Amino acid sequence: MTHYVGAIDQGTTSTRFIVFDQAGRTIAVDQMEHAQIMPQPGWVEHDALEIWANTEKVIVGALAKAELALTDLAAVGITNQRETTVLWDKATGHPVHNALVWMDTRTADLVARVAADGGQDRLRAATGLPLATYFSGLKLRWLLDTVPGARARAEAGELLFGNVDTWLAWQLTGLHVTDVTNASRTQLMNLATLDWDEEILRLLEIPRACLPEIRSSSEVYGKCTGVLEGVSLAGILGDQQAALFGQACLAPGEAKNTYGTGCFMLMNTGEKPFPSEAGLLTTLGYKLGEAPAVYALEGSISIAGALVQWLRDNLGLVANAAEIEALAASVEDNGDVYFVPAFSGLYAPHWDDSARGVIAGLTRFAGKGHLARAVLEATAFQTREVLDAMTRDSGVAITELRTDGGMVVNELLMQFQSDILGVPVMRPKVIETTALGAAYAAGLAVGYWSSTADISANWGVDKRWHPAMPEDRRAALYAKWNKAVARSRDWVD
C-alpha cells in the first residue's frame, strides 16, 4: 500500500500542503502566506495566480521535507476558503479580476436590490442561506456586471467560475468541478437536488455555462499533472466542512468549532436539511461518493483570528500572534472593555451588513492588556451567540465542544471559551483537522481508509477545559457583550 495521503489546505491568509499517515498523524507540512489586497474599505481581494504559485511551492516543499516521492501518495484532497470567487479565461488560465474574498462587502447594494422583493430570506428555502455579501453567487454577478465583456464571454463558456477549490482542481487536472459543500456556499445550488437552481440563476442573471460540475466530496475526479503528476485528486471539501469531517463529527448532534481567520461552528444534522429559525445557515456537511448527502447547521463568524492579525499589523500592539496570550494574561479581567469586530458587518446569528467594529467600555484604567483580553474574549462571546442559536434550532443542548484551528493553542482563550459556554471544550490530538478532513475524503475514495470507522478510531483528545466561572459572572459578562453588539449595529446608512 502507498504510505501517505496529501491535502492542499488553501486558506484566507496562507496555503499549506500537509502529508498524513494512516493514523492521521502529520508527516510533513509546508506553508506560504499570500497578499491581502484591500483597494478600499470593505473590499478584500486575493491574487489567484499567487495562490496557485504558492500551492505548487508548498507541495514541493512538504514532499522535500519528508523526502517523499509522488509515488508515496495514495491520493490528494483539497480544502479551501469558501465563497472566495475566481473568474478566469478558459483558454489562457488567467483570472479576469482579482479573486473576491468571502469577507468582501462590495455586493451590499446587490444584496439590497435582490432582498427588496421578498426579503433577506427569499432564497433560504432553496439554498439554506440568507441574502448576504458573504456568498459567492452575487460576487460572480458583480464580476459579470463590472469586468468589460465578462458577461458575454461567460455566456459563451469562455470564462470559468469557481470557488478556490474549483480554481485549484482546474489547475491540477484541467477539470472544471466543485463538490457539494463548496457549491452550497454559492447561494446558487438547491439543497434538495444538489444541482444549480435554474430559477435562482435567472433571478441573479448567472449563466450556467460558466459554472462547474457539482460532484461528491469523496471520489476520484481525475489524475493530476505538474507538481502532482499522476496522483489522484480524490477529495474536495470546503474548509469548515473538512474540519467537521476531520473532527469525526459523523453522527447527528455532534459539533465542532474552528478558530481561524473567522470562526465557524458546524453541527451534523443527518441526511435531511434542517431549516434554521435562529439565524444559522443550513449547508452541506459532506457527501461520500454515491452515499446520501449529510447536512449541517452552521454559525459563521467573520472575524476571529483576523482580529489578532489586525492588532499586530494595524496597531503594532504585538509583534506576533503568539504574544497576545501573555499580554492578555497580564491583567485579571477585561477591565470592562469589549471589542465587537464587525469589520465586515455581523454574520450569524445577526446577519447585519450595517454593523461596524466598536470598542466599548474604555476608561483611563484600560491598558494594552485589557484590549488584548477583549480581543480574545470577542471570539468566545461570538461563539456563545452561535451555540445558543444552534441549541434553539436543533433542540439539542451540546454537552461538549470539539475545537480546532490555529487559535486553540491559546490556553487562556480555550479556558474562557469553556467558562462563557458553561460546557467542556476539547482540543484534539491533531489540531489541523481541516487538512485532515480533506485527506480523509481523498483516502476513503481510493481505499486508503476502509470506512468512516477508521476516522472515528483516529480521533483523540489532547486537552480538555472545564468551566470554572460562576453562573452570575458568566451572565453579567454576556449581558455586557450583548450591549456592546447593540452599539455596533446600524452604523452604515
MARMITOR-258215 format. One record per residue (C-alpha): residue number from 1; residue in one letter; x, y, z. Coordinates in nm, 3 decimals, padded with zeros to 5 digits, always signed. Layout:
<rs>
     n   res         X         Y         Z
   NUM     A         X         Y         Z
...
</rs>
This chain:
<rs>
     n   res         X         Y         Z
     1     M   +00.000   +00.000   +00.000
     2     T   +00.111   +00.357   -00.072
     3     H   +00.203   +00.509   +00.260
     4     Y   +00.050   +00.857   +00.273
     5     V   -00.225   +01.096   +00.165
     6     G   -00.171   +01.466   +00.091
     7     A   -00.400   +01.764   +00.145
     8     I   -00.390   +02.111   -00.005
     9     D   -00.524   +02.347   +00.261
    10     Q   -00.584   +02.680   +00.089
    11     G   -00.693   +02.936   +00.349
    12     T   -00.769   +03.305   +00.370
    13     T   -00.417   +03.411   +00.464
    14     S   -00.196   +03.118   +00.357
    15     T   -00.167   +02.794   +00.163
    16     R   -00.033   +02.469   +00.307
    17     F   +00.037   +02.119   +00.187
    18     I   +00.022   +01.855   +00.460
    19     V   +00.104   +01.486   +00.432
    20     F   -00.073   +01.244   +00.669
    21     D   -00.022   +00.879   +00.752
    22     Q   -00.291   +00.618   +00.812
    23     A   -00.322   +00.711   +01.181
    24     G   -00.397   +01.072   +01.084
    25     R   -00.057   +01.193   +01.202
    26     T   +00.119   +01.482   +01.027
    27     I   +00.427   +01.364   +00.839
    28     A   +00.525   +01.689   +00.665
    29     V   +00.390   +02.039   +00.615
    30     D   +00.493   +02.346   +00.420
    31     Q   +00.316   +02.683   +00.426
    32     M   +00.324   +03.021   +00.249
    33     E   +00.125   +03.337   +00.310
    34     H   -00.024   +03.542   +00.028
    35     A   -00.106   +03.912   -00.001
    36     Q   -00.428   +04.063   +00.134
    37     I   -00.534   +04.324   -00.121
    38     M   -00.771   +04.593   +00.010
    39     P   -00.849   +04.851   -00.260
    40     Q   -01.097   +05.040   -00.040
    41     P   -01.281   +04.994   +00.289
    42     G   -01.481   +04.671   +00.290
    43     W   -01.314   +04.533   -00.025
    44     V   -01.081   +04.233   +00.015
    45     E   -00.912   +04.059   -00.278
    46     H   -00.656   +03.787   -00.346
    47     D   -00.436   +03.724   -00.647
    48     A   -00.548   +03.379   -00.765
    49     L   -00.227   +03.330   -00.963
    50     E   -00.021   +03.398   -00.650
    51     I   -00.232   +03.139   -00.464
    52     W   -00.169   +02.880   -00.735
    53     A   +00.205   +02.956   -00.745
    54     N   +00.221   +02.919   -00.367
    55     T   +00.029   +02.592   -00.389
    56     E   +00.289   +02.448   -00.624
    57     K   +00.571   +02.563   -00.396
    58     V   +00.427   +02.419   -00.074
    59     I   +00.358   +02.083   -00.240
    60     V   +00.721   +02.061   -00.349
    61     G   +00.838   +02.190   -00.012
    62     A   +00.643   +01.943   +00.202
    63     L   +00.743   +01.643   -00.008
    64     A   +01.107   +01.751   +00.007
    65     K   +01.099   +01.788   +00.386
    66     A   +00.983   +01.429   +00.427
    67     E   +01.195   +01.303   +00.135
    68     L   +00.884   +01.165   -00.033
    69     A   +00.825   +01.084   -00.397
    70     L   +00.492   +01.130   -00.573
    71     T   +00.453   +00.753   -00.575
    72     D   +00.437   +00.767   -00.195
    73     L   +00.100   +00.943   -00.216
    74     A   -00.215   +00.733   -00.248
    75     A   -00.424   +01.041   -00.329
    76     V   -00.457   +01.412   -00.261
    77     G   -00.750   +01.622   -00.140
    78     I   -00.834   +01.991   -00.148
    79     T   -00.984   +02.202   +00.128
    80     N   -01.030   +02.572   +00.075
    81     Q   -01.152   +02.910   +00.191
    82     R   -01.516   +02.904   +00.084
    83     E   -01.710   +03.175   -00.105
    84     T   -01.393   +03.340   -00.236
    85     T   -01.474   +03.391   -00.604
    86     V   -01.248   +03.338   -00.905
    87     L   -01.342   +03.406   -01.270
    88     W   -01.082   +03.311   -01.529
    89     D   -01.021   +03.275   -01.901
    90     K   -01.064   +02.912   -02.008
    91     A   -00.808   +02.945   -02.290
    92     T   -00.529   +03.131   -02.110
    93     G   -00.591   +03.033   -01.748
    94     H   -00.563   +03.397   -01.641
    95     P   -00.817   +03.544   -01.398
    96     V   -01.007   +03.843   -01.538
    97     H   -01.001   +04.012   -01.195
    98     N   -00.853   +03.951   -00.854
    99     A   -01.046   +03.694   -00.652
   100     L   -01.320   +03.847   -00.436
   101     V   -01.268   +03.716   -00.082
   102     W   -01.554   +03.580   +00.127
   103     M   -01.542   +03.875   +00.368
   104     D   -01.559   +04.135   +00.087
   105     T   -01.868   +04.358   +00.117
   106     R   -01.883   +04.525   -00.226
   107     T   -02.203   +04.337   -00.316
   108     A   -02.406   +04.510   -00.042
   109     D   -02.608   +04.710   -00.297
   110     L   -02.680   +04.394   -00.498
   111     V   -02.792   +04.218   -00.181
   112     A   -03.029   +04.505   -00.101
   113     R   -03.173   +04.505   -00.453
   114     V   -03.243   +04.132   -00.453
   115     A   -03.384   +04.146   -00.098
   116     A   -03.614   +04.437   -00.184
   117     D   -03.864   +04.191   -00.331
   118     G   -03.915   +03.901   -00.090
   119     G   -03.679   +03.996   +00.190
   120     Q   -03.343   +03.871   +00.309
   121     D   -03.466   +03.511   +00.332
   122     R   -03.624   +03.483   -00.014
   123     L   -03.366   +03.221   -00.123
   124     R   -03.332   +03.044   +00.213
   125     A   -03.584   +02.766   +00.143
   126     A   -03.389   +02.651   -00.163
   127     T   -03.032   +02.728   -00.054
   128     G   -03.039   +02.737   +00.327
   129     L   -02.876   +03.081   +00.318
   130     P   -02.991   +03.440   +00.378
   131     L   -02.905   +03.705   +00.124
   132     A   -02.570   +03.845   +00.234
   133     T   -02.243   +03.974   +00.092
   134     Y   -02.079   +03.655   +00.221
   135     F   -02.174   +03.413   -00.057
   136     S   -02.011   +03.379   -00.397
   137     G   -02.310   +03.391   -00.633
   138     L   -02.354   +03.768   -00.606
   139     K   -01.976   +03.814   -00.614
   140     L   -01.985   +03.640   -00.953
   141     R   -02.272   +03.866   -01.059
   142     W   -02.062   +04.172   -00.964
   143     L   -01.774   +04.047   -01.178
   144     L   -02.004   +03.977   -01.474
   145     D   -02.152   +04.326   -01.444
   146     T   -01.820   +04.506   -01.386
   147     V   -01.544   +04.343   -01.593
   148     P   -01.578   +04.462   -01.955
   149     G   -01.708   +04.184   -02.181
   150     A   -01.724   +03.930   -01.897
   151     R   -02.095   +03.852   -01.925
   152     A   -02.091   +03.775   -02.297
   153     R   -01.777   +03.565   -02.261
   154     A   -01.920   +03.374   -01.963
   155     E   -02.241   +03.303   -02.155
   156     A   -02.026   +03.166   -02.440
   157     G   -01.837   +02.937   -02.200
   158     E   -01.511   +03.126   -02.249
   159     L   -01.486   +03.225   -01.882
   160     L   -01.499   +02.978   -01.593
   161     F   -01.622   +03.048   -01.239
   162     G   -01.534   +02.873   -00.919
   163     N   -01.463   +02.899   -00.553
   164     V   -01.095   +02.839   -00.478
   165     D   -01.142   +02.459   -00.480
   166     T   -01.253   +02.475   -00.843
   167     W   -00.962   +02.702   -00.937
   168     L   -00.710   +02.460   -00.784
   169     A   -00.878   +02.149   -00.925
   170     W   -00.869   +02.305   -01.273
   171     Q   -00.502   +02.391   -01.237
   172     L   -00.421   +02.038   -01.120
   173     T   -00.637   +01.833   -01.356
   174     G   -00.792   +02.059   -01.620
   175     L   -01.136   +01.960   -01.488
   176     H   -01.400   +02.224   -01.409
   177     V   -01.554   +02.070   -01.098
   178     T   -01.662   +02.152   -00.745
   179     D   -01.810   +01.947   -00.462
   180     V   -02.147   +01.982   -00.294
   181     T   -02.007   +02.162   +00.012
   182     N   -01.849   +02.440   -00.193
   183     A   -02.145   +02.458   -00.432
   184     S   -02.374   +02.507   -00.133
   185     R   -02.183   +02.828   -00.048
   186     T   -02.255   +02.998   -00.380
   187     Q   -02.625   +03.051   -00.299
   188     L   -02.688   +02.907   -00.646
   189     M   -02.730   +02.537   -00.555
   190     N   -03.058   +02.378   -00.448
   191     L   -03.013   +02.181   -00.124
   192     A   -03.267   +01.919   -00.228
   193     T   -03.144   +01.847   -00.582
   194     L   -02.772   +01.916   -00.525
   195     D   -02.773   +02.092   -00.862
   196     W   -02.767   +02.452   -00.979
   197     D   -03.111   +02.608   -00.929
   198     E   -03.238   +02.737   -01.263
   199     E   -03.482   +02.983   -01.105
   200     I   -03.207   +03.139   -00.893
   201     L   -02.971   +03.153   -01.191
   202     R   -03.237   +03.351   -01.383
   203     L   -03.305   +03.579   -01.085
   204     L   -02.937   +03.661   -01.030
   205     E   -02.856   +03.663   -01.404
   206     I   -02.588   +03.395   -01.379
   207     P   -02.511   +03.199   -01.699
   208     R   -02.493   +02.825   -01.633
   209     A   -02.221   +02.789   -01.898
   210     C   -01.957   +02.931   -01.662
   211     L   -02.048   +02.710   -01.364
   212     P   -01.855   +02.395   -01.266
   213     E   -01.995   +02.043   -01.250
   214     I   -02.111   +01.954   -00.896
   215     R   -01.964   +01.627   -00.767
   216     S   -01.946   +01.445   -00.433
   217     S   -01.684   +01.529   -00.171
   218     S   -01.506   +01.193   -00.198
   219     E   -01.443   +01.036   -00.537
   220     V   -01.162   +01.014   -00.790
   221     Y   -01.212   +01.325   -01.003
   222     G   -00.904   +01.268   -01.218
   223     K   -00.525   +01.242   -01.229
   224     C   -00.312   +01.546   -01.151
   225     T   -00.043   +01.689   -01.375
   226     G   +00.258   +01.908   -01.296
   227     V   +00.386   +01.903   -00.938
   228     L   +00.147   +01.616   -00.850
   229     E   +00.190   +01.428   -01.179
   230     G   -00.006   +01.101   -01.174
   231     V   -00.156   +01.141   -00.824
   232     S   -00.535   +01.104   -00.800
   233     L   -00.731   +01.410   -00.693
   234     A   -00.995   +01.233   -00.486
   235     G   -01.138   +01.468   -00.221
   236     I   -01.279   +01.822   -00.210
   237     L   -01.437   +01.985   +00.095
   238     G   -01.491   +02.346   +00.192
   239     D   -01.269   +02.425   +00.489
   240     Q   -01.532   +02.417   +00.761
   241     Q   -01.696   +02.102   +00.632
   242     A   -01.349   +01.946   +00.613
   243     A   -01.295   +02.031   +00.980
   244     L   -01.633   +01.874   +01.068
   245     F   -01.525   +01.557   +00.888
   246     G   -01.172   +01.566   +01.028
   247     Q   -01.314   +01.603   +01.380
   248     A   -01.513   +01.281   +01.324
   249     C   -01.845   +01.460   +01.378
   250     L   -02.018   +01.183   +01.186
   251     A   -02.341   +01.147   +01.384
   252     P   -02.633   +01.393   +01.412
   253     G   -02.584   +01.632   +01.703
   254     E   -02.203   +01.624   +01.701
   255     A   -02.048   +01.970   +01.660
   256     K   -01.711   +02.139   +01.617
   257     N   -01.583   +02.495   +01.619
   258     T   -01.289   +02.607   +01.407
   259     Y   -01.091   +02.912   +01.520
   260     G   -00.916   +03.058   +01.216
   261     T   -00.936   +03.389   +01.032
   262     G   -01.305   +03.366   +01.106
   263     C   -01.478   +03.129   +01.345
   264     F   -01.716   +02.859   +01.227
   265     M   -01.931   +02.618   +01.425
   266     L   -02.095   +02.327   +01.245
   267     M   -02.334   +02.062   +01.375
   268     N   -02.405   +01.741   +01.187
   269     T   -02.784   +01.718   +01.133
   270     G   -02.804   +01.397   +00.929
   271     E   -02.940   +01.321   +00.584
   272     K   -03.207   +01.592   +00.567
   273     P   -03.151   +01.970   +00.557
   274     F   -03.255   +02.131   +00.884
   275     P   -03.411   +02.478   +00.838
   276     S   -03.290   +02.745   +01.080
   277     E   -03.517   +02.985   +01.264
   278     A   -03.235   +03.140   +01.468
   279     G   -03.009   +03.297   +01.207
   280     L   -02.791   +02.996   +01.124
   281     L   -02.706   +02.855   +00.782
   282     T   -02.833   +02.524   +00.651
   283     T   -02.549   +02.377   +00.450
   284     L   -02.396   +02.057   +00.320
   285     G   -02.176   +01.869   +00.563
   286     Y   -02.027   +01.621   +00.316
   287     K   -02.118   +01.360   +00.056
   288     L   -01.914   +01.042   +00.024
   289     G   -01.937   +00.904   -00.327
   290     E   -02.281   +00.760   -00.400
   291     A   -02.392   +00.768   -00.034
   292     P   -02.664   +01.017   +00.067
   293     A   -02.550   +01.370   +00.143
   294     V   -02.507   +01.470   +00.508
   295     Y   -02.625   +01.818   +00.606
   296     A   -02.519   +02.059   +00.880
   297     L   -02.622   +02.372   +01.065
   298     E   -02.353   +02.639   +01.063
   299     G   -02.285   +02.955   +01.254
   300     S   -02.035   +03.175   +01.071
   301     I   -01.832   +03.449   +01.242
   302     S   -01.636   +03.669   +01.006
   303     I   -01.358   +03.792   +01.236
   304     A   -01.176   +03.580   +01.494
   305     G   -00.804   +03.522   +01.436
   306     A   -00.814   +03.810   +01.189
   307     L   -00.869   +04.041   +01.487
   308     V   -00.539   +03.929   +01.638
   309     Q   -00.377   +03.986   +01.299
   310     W   -00.530   +04.335   +01.290
   311     L   -00.395   +04.408   +01.637
   312     R   -00.049   +04.302   +01.512
   313     D   -00.045   +04.461   +01.167
   314     N   -00.255   +04.776   +01.211
   315     L   -00.183   +04.875   +01.571
   316     G   +00.153   +04.707   +01.635
   317     L   +00.033   +04.606   +01.980
   318     V   +00.203   +04.265   +01.947
   319     A   +00.493   +04.161   +01.728
   320     N   +00.339   +03.823   +01.650
   321     A   +00.011   +03.647   +01.718
   322     A   +00.161   +03.421   +01.985
   323     E   +00.235   +03.722   +02.210
   324     I   -00.130   +03.807   +02.264
   325     E   -00.187   +03.535   +02.524
   326     A   +00.083   +03.666   +02.757
   327     L   -00.037   +04.024   +02.710
   328     A   -00.397   +03.926   +02.784
   329     A   -00.286   +03.723   +03.087
   330     S   -00.106   +04.027   +03.231
   331     V   -00.442   +04.153   +03.363
   332     E   -00.701   +03.974   +03.575
   333     D   -01.000   +04.051   +03.354
   334     N   -01.108   +04.266   +03.060
   335     G   -01.138   +04.585   +03.267
   336     D   -01.496   +04.619   +03.134
   337     V   -01.363   +04.656   +02.776
   338     Y   -01.547   +04.480   +02.492
   339     F   -01.441   +04.460   +02.129
   340     V   -01.706   +04.380   +01.867
   341     P   -01.509   +04.304   +01.546
   342     A   -01.784   +04.378   +01.293
   343     F   -01.532   +04.482   +01.027
   344     S   -01.749   +04.326   +00.755
   345     G   -02.078   +04.353   +00.941
   346     L   -02.212   +04.086   +01.174
   347     Y   -02.260   +03.731   +01.048
   348     A   -02.452   +03.461   +01.238
   349     P   -02.688   +03.491   +01.409
   350     H   -02.745   +03.864   +01.332
   351     W   -02.672   +03.894   +00.955
   352     D   -02.638   +04.269   +00.974
   353     D   -02.429   +04.424   +00.695
   354     S   -02.473   +04.769   +00.852
   355     A   -02.273   +04.688   +01.167
   356     R   -01.914   +04.800   +01.212
   357     G   -01.646   +04.733   +01.472
   358     V   -01.659   +04.906   +01.809
   359     I   -01.452   +04.908   +02.125
   360     A   -01.684   +04.974   +02.418
   361     G   -01.625   +05.045   +02.786
   362     L   -01.296   +05.233   +02.758
   363     T   -01.178   +05.432   +03.061
   364     R   -00.839   +05.574   +03.164
   365     F   -00.791   +05.249   +03.356
   366     A   -00.788   +05.040   +03.039
   367     G   -00.448   +04.938   +02.904
   368     K   -00.292   +04.716   +02.641
   369     G   -00.360   +04.401   +02.841
   370     H   -00.731   +04.478   +02.868
   371     L   -00.755   +04.540   +02.493
   372     A   -00.571   +04.215   +02.421
   373     R   -00.804   +04.029   +02.653
   374     A   -01.109   +04.188   +02.491
   375     V   -00.979   +04.075   +02.151
   376     L   -00.959   +03.712   +02.264
   377     E   -01.287   +03.724   +02.450
   378     A   -01.464   +03.857   +02.139
   379     T   -01.414   +03.522   +01.970
   380     A   -01.554   +03.335   +02.271
   381     F   -01.856   +03.565   +02.303
   382     Q   -01.939   +03.530   +01.934
   383     T   -01.914   +03.152   +01.969
   384     R   -02.160   +03.167   +02.261
   385     E   -02.408   +03.356   +02.039
   386     V   -02.383   +03.086   +01.773
   387     L   -02.408   +02.798   +02.020
   388     D   -02.722   +02.950   +02.175
   389     A   -02.876   +02.979   +01.827
   390     M   -02.780   +02.621   +01.745
   391     T   -02.945   +02.495   +02.062
   392     R   -03.265   +02.687   +01.982
   393     D   -03.276   +02.549   +01.628
   394     S   -03.187   +02.188   +01.697
   395     G   -03.333   +02.141   +02.042
   396     V   -03.004   +01.969   +02.129
   397     A   -02.812   +02.104   +02.427
   398     I   -02.448   +02.045   +02.335
   399     T   -02.263   +01.885   +02.625
   400     E   -01.912   +01.944   +02.489
   401     L   -01.746   +02.136   +02.207
   402     R   -01.471   +01.999   +01.983
   403     T   -01.234   +02.275   +01.875
   404     D   -00.963   +02.311   +01.614
   405     G   -00.771   +02.573   +01.416
   406     G   -00.476   +02.795   +01.490
   407     M   -00.623   +02.974   +01.793
   408     V   -00.680   +02.659   +02.000
   409     V   -00.318   +02.664   +02.118
   410     N   -00.417   +02.973   +02.319
   411     E   -00.490   +02.827   +02.662
   412     L   -00.640   +03.146   +02.803
   413     L   -00.889   +03.164   +02.517
   414     M   -00.988   +02.798   +02.550
   415     Q   -01.048   +02.832   +02.924
   416     F   -01.256   +03.146   +02.876
   417     Q   -01.447   +02.970   +02.598
   418     S   -01.540   +02.690   +02.834
   419     D   -01.627   +02.942   +03.106
   420     I   -01.858   +03.153   +02.890
   421     L   -02.029   +02.846   +02.736
   422     G   -02.061   +02.653   +03.060
   423     V   -01.957   +02.325   +02.891
   424     P   -01.626   +02.143   +02.848
   425     V   -01.410   +02.236   +02.548
   426     M   -01.185   +01.974   +02.388
   427     R   -00.878   +02.010   +02.170
   428     P   -00.796   +01.703   +01.958
   429     K   -00.455   +01.544   +01.925
   430     V   -00.440   +01.665   +01.564
   431     I   -00.549   +02.029   +01.551
   432     E   -00.505   +02.058   +01.174
   433     T   -00.841   +01.891   +01.124
   434     T   -00.930   +02.098   +00.816
   435     A   -00.649   +01.947   +00.611
   436     L   -00.706   +01.610   +00.777
   437     G   -01.071   +01.611   +00.668
   438     A   -00.969   +01.665   +00.305
   439     A   -00.713   +01.387   +00.337
   440     Y   -00.976   +01.154   +00.481
   441     A   -01.214   +01.230   +00.191
   442     A   -00.941   +01.155   -00.063
   443     G   -00.815   +00.845   +00.117
   444     L   -01.162   +00.695   +00.150
   445     A   -01.217   +00.734   -00.224
   446     V   -00.911   +00.523   -00.309
   447     G   -00.939   +00.270   -00.026
   448     Y   -00.650   +00.404   +00.183
   449     W   -00.900   +00.414   +00.469
   450     S   -01.168   +00.147   +00.451
   451     S   -01.457   +00.332   +00.618
   452     T   -01.553   +00.624   +00.839
   453     A   -01.493   +00.393   +01.137
   454     D   -01.122   +00.446   +01.073
   455     I   -01.175   +00.822   +01.108
   456     S   -01.353   +00.781   +01.441
   457     A   -01.080   +00.547   +01.565
   458     N   -00.809   +00.804   +01.481
   459     W   -00.973   +01.089   +01.672
   460     G   -00.845   +01.154   +02.023
   461     V   -00.838   +01.428   +02.289
   462     D   -00.520   +01.623   +02.357
   463     K   -00.664   +01.850   +02.628
   464     R   -01.000   +01.926   +02.787
   465     W   -01.101   +02.251   +02.963
   466     H   -01.386   +02.260   +03.214
   467     P   -01.594   +02.567   +03.307
   468     A   -01.475   +02.733   +03.629
   469     M   -01.674   +03.059   +03.620
   470     P   -01.973   +03.121   +03.849
   471     E   -02.303   +03.146   +03.664
   472     D   -02.373   +03.503   +03.781
   473     R   -02.035   +03.619   +03.647
   474     R   -02.097   +03.438   +03.316
   475     A   -02.438   +03.604   +03.280
   476     A   -02.304   +03.951   +03.363
   477     L   -02.023   +03.932   +03.110
   478     Y   -02.254   +03.806   +02.836
   479     A   -02.507   +04.082   +02.906
   480     K   -02.234   +04.344   +02.865
   481     W   -02.125   +04.179   +02.539
   482     N   -02.479   +04.198   +02.405
   483     K   -02.491   +04.567   +02.498
   484     A   -02.169   +04.625   +02.301
   485     V   -02.311   +04.437   +01.999
   486     A   -02.617   +04.664   +02.005
   487     R   -02.383   +04.966   +01.987
   488     S   -02.214   +04.826   +01.674
   489     R   -02.532   +04.793   +01.468
   490     D   -02.689   +05.035   +01.217
   491     W   -02.358   +05.217   +01.167
   492     V   -02.364   +05.216   +00.786
   493     D   -02.656   +05.401   +00.634
</rs>
